[in-house]
Amino acid sequence: MGFSILDRLRRILSAFDTSHREQALSLTAVEMEELENIFTLLLLGSFVGFPSPPSFLAIELLPFMEKELAVLNKRAKDSGDMLAEMCGTLGID
């Protein structure tokens, strides 16, 4: 019992759609992590020499920044070739 051409085409397009959705989701997650890192650097930039906002603002937001600080620590620990990491995420060989 074989599948019709329309059924096969539907299955191929469904697999293609799923693959692209997964890639878009992973790229969105990487972009969100980068934006969290940038936000943390903007808020706590005085640690690396960037001009920072008033300290009372940073202190008020500090309790809400647990995840961002964890991302910042992870980035500092795993700091390496950022271009290679981004190329690997995008699938560029």
Number of C-alpha atoms within 10 A of each C-alpha: 3 6 8 9 9 9 11 12 12 12 12 12 12 11 12 11 11 12 12 11 12 11 14 12 12 14 15 12 12 15 12 12 17 16 13 18 20 15 15 19 20 15 22 21 15 13 10 9 9 12 13 16 13 10 12 9 11 16 12 10 12 15 9 10 16 11 14 20 17 12 17 20 13 11 15 10 9 10 10 10 8 11 9 12 12 13 11 11 13 13 9 8 6
